[in-house]
Amino acid sequence: MTPPTDAAAGTAAASDLRPERSATLAAEIRRRRLDAGFTLVQLAERSGLSQPFLSQVENERAQPSMESLARIAQALGTTPQSLFAAPAGHAAPLAVVRSGDDPGGPSTYRPLVAGDAPFHVVEFTELPFEFVDPWTHDGFEAAYVVRGRVEIDVGGTLTRLGPGDSVSYDARLPHRHRSLGRRPARLLLIETSTRHPHL
């Protein structure tokens, strides 16, 4: 078994998140872990991350990298996008995200739809060049390339996309994305917001 790691892709400082978004992320991870009946040790085993690191994340003393966040989400049967969502019943009737707003997540990742909307829209402002471990979840997902070149792996099938290209797929298939070329790509990711019955 691969020993647990604190960050396969490195951890960012907790200050990279606005305080309210950091608190939302930490609370949502803890809520979903407890709802699933997992201890921190069990979540560490499922995610491949260390128990002390996960404890720091839940207590807002560490911010997971995109790869670590994907591992946590996968272990909890959800998506990174949904971990940034506000608890059900807290969605504002009108939520605006301005182009210059603090992204509220890791610096390369901007949730564009707040609250408990029936779908999530996320902008990867600088999509990483390396694949993270693929993840799966219920629902449907679509990706649109705003800038650059992207390679998408869906169920082991690799597809290369350029600006203006899009792809959609059943999110129950293992999937992941990465930039190609010299400049990081900008990618919009849209997914339906579905939760497993035990979450």
N, C-alpha and C positions, 0 to 999 in steps of 0.2 A: 504494500500500500504506500502511496506517495505521502510523505509526511506533510502535515498541515503547514500552510504558509500564511504570512500576514498580508501579502499582496503580490500576486503573480506579476502584476503590471505596475507595482508601486502604489503607495498611498499618498493622497494629497492632504494638505493641512486642513484641519477642521474649519479654519477661517475662510476657506474657499467657498463655503456655503453661507448664505445669509442665515442669521441665527434662527429665524422662524422656520426656514426650510430644513436646516440641520435637525431641529427638534422634530419636525414632521417625519423626516426619514428615519431617525432613530426610533421614534415611537411606533411607526408603522412596522418596522422590522421586528421590534419586540412584541407588538400585538399579534402579528401573524405567527411568530414563533410560538408564543404561548397558546394561541388558538389551535395550532397544529399539535400541541402537546410535546414539543421538543424542549429539551434542556439546551443550554449553550454548548455543552459537550456534544450532544447529538447533532446540533446544527453545524458544529465544527467538522464533525465526521462526514456529514452529508455534503458540505460545501468545499471541503479541502482547505479551509482557513483555520487559523488557530483560535482556541477558545478565548485567550486573553484579548486578542484583536477584536473579536466579535463583541466582547464585553465593552471594550472601549468605544466601538461604533454605537452600541445601544445607549451608552452614557455620554454621547456627543464629545468624546475625547479623541476620536479618530474619524476620518472620512474615508470610505472605501473608494478605491479606484474603480474605473468602469468595469474592468475584468472582475474585481472582487465583488462589485455590486451585482454583476450578472450571475456569479456563483451563488451569492446569497439568495437572489430571486429564484434561481433554478431549484435550490434546495427547499425553498418554501412553496414551490409549485406556482410561481407567479412570474411577473416580468419586472425588469428594472423600472420601467415607466410607472407601473402601478404603485411602486413603493414611494414615489414622490406625491401621490394623490392625497388630498385631504380626506379625513374620515367621512363616511357616508353621512349625508345630511348637512354638510358644511359648504357645499358648492354655492358660490355667489350667482345671482341671476344673470349677471353680465361680468365676464372676466376678460380684461384686455392685457395682452403681453406686448409691450413696445420693443422695437428693435434694439434700443439701447439699454433695456432693463437688465439688471443682474440676472444671469440665467437661473440661479437658485439651485444649481446642481454642479457637478464637476464642470470645469471651465469649458470643456468641449461638448457639453450636453445640455440642451435647453428644452425643458418641458414646456410646451406651448398651450396646453389645455389643463386648466386647474380643476381641482375638486373631483367629484365623483361622476364625471361625465361618462356616457356609455362607450366612449372610445378615448384613446390617447393619441396625441400627436407630439412627436419629439424631433427636434432638430439636432443632428450631430454637426456642429460647426467645424470640427476637425476630426473626421473619422480616422481612427487608428489604422496603421499600416499592417498590423499583425492581427490575425484571427484570434478571438478569444474562444473558449470552449463553446460549442453550440448549445442553445437552450430551446426548450419547447414549452408551450402553454396552450390553453384552450383558445379558440377564436380564430380570427383571420387577420392577416397583416399585409400591408402594402408599403413599398419603398419607392421614393422618387429622388433621382439624382439632381441636385441643384447645380453643383459645380464639381468638376473633376471626374475621375474614373473610379468605379467601384466594382469589386468582385463580391458576389453573394453566393453563399453555399446553402442550398436548401435540400436537405435529405441526401447530401452527397453529390448533388448536381451543381456544378459551378457555372455561374452566369456573369458575364462582364457587361457593365452598363456605363453609358456616358451621359453628359448633361441632357436633361429632358427625357431620359429613359425612365421607365418604371417597371416594377414587377410586383405581383401579388401571389400569395400562397397560403395554404393551410398552416397555421402557426403550430399545429401539433407535430409537424415535421421539424426535425432538428435544423436550426438555421443560425447564421452568423454573417457578418459583413466586414469588409475591410477596404481601405483605400488602395488604389494602384497609382503608379506614376510618381512624380517628384513632389507634388503638393497634396496635402490632405484634402479629401473630398468633403463636400457639404451634402448631407443626406437627410431627407425628411422621412420619418417612419410613422406610419399610421396603423393603429391596431384596435380591434374591438376590445372592450374592457370586460372580461369575464373572469369570474372567480371560482375556484374549486369549492365544492360544498363545505369542506372542512375548514376553509379559510375565512 
